[in-house]
Amino acid sequence: MCPSENFDVVVVGGGSAGIAAAVSAAELGSHTLLLERGKFLGGNVAHAFVHTICGLYCAANEGHALVLNPGMPSRLASGLRAAGVAGEAERAGRVYVLPIEPPRYAAFLAELCERTPGLEVRTESELIKVEHTETSERRWALRVRNRECGVSGIAAGWLVDSSGDANAAALAGASVEAAAPEEIQLPSFIFRMGGVGRSECVGFAKLRLTHVVAGAVAHGDLPPGCESVLVRPGLEPDEVYVTLNMPRPIDIPYALLDEERLASLAARAREDAERIVEFLSRTRPAFEKSRISAWPERIGVRETRRVLGLREIRGDDVLSGRSDPDEIARSSWPVELWHDHRRAHFEYPEGACSIPLGSLVSRSHPYLGMAGRCLSASHQALGALRVIGTALATGEAIGVAAALAANAGSPLDAIAADDVRHHILERADREIAL
């Protein structure tokens, strides 16, 4: 077993929220550790091939693509475009999205973390135990299983859960909640294809292709479950990303925190993907020479558990564009709920809503923060707040708050939202150039 180590802040989960939290905490002087159980940093982008950043911009009716949150979201967007990892912002109805290339995104984030002083990163590291201690400086005792090192002990003063599944909070015995299995959002399965002509993958042709695949299911040329397919061009000339929205299974328990169930769902989705590719290559000229060039590491989970915080953001808060004096970030994305795999249900807000600092601080454990999909929100509100652009903003905010708490030796609930905002704005003009 590796020897025990000490850190000011430990961030669990190396997705967009976790990286924003870890980099922000380290930039403010906290000795920080970022733990990621997968092979790569980047969360659903790296492992599930999510290829657009949603929630990054103000609503499209406000004009050109304007980044909503200063600080890490704006800094990262500029750095990604400069490095050729992202394209230009694209309008999609009432919103803007930023197209990205998942493998390059993961590499960009890894280099960003490597260049951040005071930050250590460990991938393929699974958190297996969390205990709260009475030690004044190191209040958390963690056990981590690493592929190379085995099981090691880690002591931390402040803990941030950005795992997407509230794994750290659940292990710590913090208050968590989840939607009922019949209500929880359905996942997606995204794979990459090469050798594809772009003629059927841009503009209205993309929509026509979606209808063609749905029609094939209706006529029995493809099996049920393949109805909802979206195709989006990648950044390479002949590559596209294909998103298959997955139906709710009726013959196995729907448990997205169960690795065996996830593997079973992924296997089914892969079989359906192969059938779709065979159909397209046989019937559509643009796909005649196509091939599957990459499979995802896992399915794209949209929702599991979230942590109960000092404040809970409700659906009405999002839809009314409610402001809050303790705001540390804002959300402009619509409430997007995938209860039916064939189509999402969208509700558009009246304006950008506040995300208060209390929604990022555990109600039961004052030295535990959270960000990304783990933040404290209702099922409806999470439909808007779970997206990557918002995750970057909430990750930065709780990372700053954790560093301020570490510097003061105080719990997270003692940190003022004004101080968090001040430090975000103070660092907003720093470039991320790798």
N, C-alpha and C positions, 0 to 999 in steps of 0.2 A: 504494500500500500504506500502511495506517495505521502510525503510529510504534509502536515497541515499548513495552510497558508492564510495570510490575513489581507483583507481588502476593505477599503472604505465602503465601496458600493459594488454589489454584484447584480448584473442584469441577466435575466434568464430569457433566452429567445433572441436569435440573431436575425430576425426579420427587419423590416424598415423601421418599425417603432423601437426595437431593441438597439439597433445601431445608432439611431438618433439619440436615444437615452444614454448609451455608453459613451459615445463621442462627446456629448455635451457635458456629462459629469466629469470626464477626464480633462476636457479643455478648461474646466474651472478648478482643476487641481486635485480632484479626488483620485486616489489609487483605485482603479476600476477593473473589474473582470466581466467579460461577456461570454456567456455559455450558450452554445448552440448544439442541439442533439443531432442535427443533420450533417451532411458532408460539406455543405456550403453555407455562407452567409446569404441573406436575401429573402428568407422566408418563402412565401408562396410564389414570389417572382422566380427565385432560383430553383425551387423544388417542384413547383406546380405549373411553371411557364406562364404565370400571369404577365401579360406583355404590354399593359398600359398602366400608367399611374392615374388613378381617378381621385377626385377630391382635391386636386392641387390648385385649381383655379376658381375665380369668382364665376357666378352664373354667366352663361353666354350672352344673356340679354343686357349685360353691363358693358358690352363692347368687345374689344380684343381680349385675348387670353391674358388675364391679369392674375398673378399668383396671389392667393388669398392670405396666406400666413407668411409673415417675414421670418427670417432665421433659417433653420435647417431646410424647410421645404423649398424656399427660394434659392438658397445656396446650392442645394443638391441638384435642382433642375438645371441651373446654369452650368454646373460642373458636368453633368451628364451630357448636355448638348455639346459643350466644348470638346468633350472626349469622344464624340461620335457614338455614345451609348444610347442616346435618345434622339428622336427626330424633332420636328417642330410640332407645337401643340395643334391638335385637330379638333374641329367642332363636331360634336355628335348630338344633334338636336339642340336641347337647351343647356348642354354642358360642354366643357372642353376636357380632353384627355391628352396625356403625353405618351406617345408610343416609345417603347424601350425594347432593347434586345436582352432577354433574361440572362444568358451566360455572361455577357459583358457587364451587366448590372451587378451580378454577384462578384465578379472580379474587381470592379470599381470600388464596391463597398469594402472588400477585403483589403484593398490597398489603402483606402481611407483610414480604416482601423489601424493598419500597420504603421501608418505615418502619424498617428495620434499619440503623443507622449502620455505616459501614465495609464495606457489602456492595454490590457492583455486579452487575447481572444483564444478560446478553445472550442473547436468544432468536434463533432462526434462525442459530445460530452453530455450525458444524461443526468439530470438532477434526480436523485432517488430518495433523499431524506432532507427534511428541513425542521430544525428545532429552534425555538425561541429561548434565548439564554438571559440571565440576569446581569451579565457583564456589561458595564457601562459603555465601553467603547465598541465591543463586538457582540451585538445582540442576536446574531444569527449563526447557528452551527449547521453547515451544509455537508451532505455527502454526495459526491459526484462520481459517476462511473464513466471513465474515458477508455476508448478503444486501446490506446497504447499504454496508459499509465495504470489502468485498473481503477480501484476505488480510492478516492482521496478525500481528505477533510479540508473544508474551507470555512474560515470565519469572516463574517461581514458585519458592518454596522448598519447598513441600509440595503434593502432588497427591492428590486424592481422586476415585476412580472410582465414580460412582453411576449410570453410564449404563445399567445393566441388562444390557448386552451385553459388558462389560469392554473397551470400545473404547479407553479411554485406556491401560489396562494392556497391551493387545495392541500398540498403536502404540509403547509404550515398550519393548517387548521383554520384558516381565515374564512370569512363568510363569502360563499360563492353561490351563483345561481345559473340556471340554464332553462331554455325554452323546452316545452314538452316535445317528445320525439315526433309527434304528428305536426308540430308547428315549426320546428327548427329549419333553418334555410337549407336548401338542397345544394350539394357541391357540384363542381364541374370537373371535367377531364380534358386537359389541353395537351395537344401533341403538335410537333412541327413536321411539316412536309417540305421536301425539296423537289426541284424539277418541275415547278408549277408555272404555267403561263399566267401573267397578271390580268389578262383580259376579263376574267370572270371573278376577280378578287378585289375590284375597286368600285366605288360608287354604287349605283343601283344594281350592278351585276352581283355584288355580294348578297344583297337581299334576295335577288332572283335565285341564287344558288341555295340559300336557306330554304326557300319554298320548294325547290326541286327535291331536296333531301326529304323534307316533310311529306311531299307528295309520294315519294318512293315508299315511305312507311305506310301511307294510306292505301297504296296499291299492292302492298305485300312484297315489294322488291327489297325492302329492308325491314328488320324486326322492330317491334315496338320498343321504345326507349331511345331510338335514334332521331326523334322528331326535331330536336332543338340543336341545330348546328350553326355556328357562326364562324366565318372565315375572315381573317385579317392579315394583310401583307406584313411580313417581317421586314427588317431593315436590309436584308440581303435581297438581290434582284429576283431570285427564283424561289424564295421561301415564303411560306405562309404558316400562320398558327391557326389551328382548328380547335374550336371550343365545343365540346359536347356537354351540354347540361344534362345531368344525370337524374333519372326518375327516382322516386322514393321506393325502395324495395318492399315487396309485399310478402316475401317468403323467408326473410331473415330479420332479426331485430335491427332497427336502425340506430346504431351506436357508434358515433363518429370518434369517440375516445377509445374505442377498442381496436387495437392494431390488427387483430385477425379479421374483424369485420371490414376495416378499411382495405385490407389486402384483398378480400373477397370482392368488394365493390370495384376496386381498381382492376382486377382481373376481368370482370364483366365488361367494364368500360373499354378495356383494351380490345376485347373481342369485337365489341360494337364498332370501335374505331377502325379496325381492320376491314370490317364489312363495308363501312362507309367509304374508305379509301378504294376498295375494289370496285364499288359501284361508280364512284366518280371517275376513276381511270378508264372504266369501260364505257361510260356514257357522255363524258364531257371532254371535248378536245383539249382544253387547257390543262387537264389532269392526265392526259394520255401517257406521259412519261414521268409522272410523279412517283414519289416514294416517301415512306415515313423516314425522316432523317433523325428524329430524336423523340424518345418517350420521356414523360415527366418522372421524377422520383416518387411523387405521390399525387393523389387527387387534390383538387383545390377546394379545401374546406372553407366555407363562408362563416360558420358560426358553431361554437360549442358552449363553453362556460365563460362567465365573466365574473369579476370580483365586485362585491357590494362595497360601495364607497361612502364617504361622508355625504356626497351628493349623488343623486341619480338623475341622469338626463332622460327625459321622457319624450315620447313621440310628438306631443304638442309643443314641446320646447323647440324641436327641430323644425316643425312645419310652420310655426308662427315666427321663426327667426328671432327667438327671444334672446335679449341681451342680459348679461349678468355682470355685476361689479367685480367678481372674482375671475373674470375671463382670462385664460392663458392661451387660448387658441380659438379658432372659429371653424365652423363646418358649413359648406354650401352644397354638398352633394344631396340629391334627392333620397328619400326613403325608398330603397330598392330591395324588394323582398322576393326571393325565389322559393315560393311555396309550391308552385307548379313548374316542373322542369321545362314545359313548353314555352313559357313566357314569364318575364318578371313583372311584378306590380310596382309601378312608380307613383310616388306622391311628391310633388315639387314644393319646396318651402317658399314662404313669402320673402325670405331674405336669409342672410347668413346668421346662424345661431351661435351663441357663446358655448364654449366648453369650460366650465369652472374648474379650478384646481382641485376642489373637493371630489370631483369625479375620478381623479387619478390617485386618491389616497384611500387605503383600506379603512373601512368602518371599524373593523375589529382589531387591526394591527397597525398602530401609528408609525411604525418604521418600515412599512410595506407600501410601495407604490405600484402603479400599473399603467399600461398604455396599449395602444392598438386595439385589437378586438377584446382585450381584457378589461377595458375601462368600464366604469359603472354606468350602465344605460339599460333602458328597457329593450325588449326584443325589437320593437318597432324602431326605436331610435338607433339601435345598432345597425339597422339596415342602411343608414346614412353614414354613421361614424366609423364603420369598420374599414373603409377604403384606405389605400396606401398614402395618399396625400395627407389625410387627416392623421394617420398613424405617425407620420414623420413629425407632425406638429405636436401631438400629445407625447411622443417619445422624447422630443427635445425638452418639453416643459417639465416632465417628471425627472429627467436627467439633471436639469438645472436645479430643480427643487431638492433632489437628493444631495447634490454637491453643496448647496447652501446649508442643508440640514447637517451634513457631515462637518462642515466648517464650524457650525455653531454648536454641534453636539446635541441637537434638538430633534424631536420627532417631526415628521413631515407635516403634521397638522399645525405646527407652529410657524410654518413658512408662509409669508404673505404673498398673495398673487401679484401684487405690485412689484415686489422684488424679482419674481420670476420673469415678469414681462420686461422689466428694466434690463436684466441680463440677456434676454433673447434679443432685444432691440440693439443692445450694445454690441452684440456679435453678428448682427444681421448682414453687415457689409463684408465680412470675411469671405474671401473666395475659397472654393474647393477646387483646386487645380492639381490634377495628378499627372 
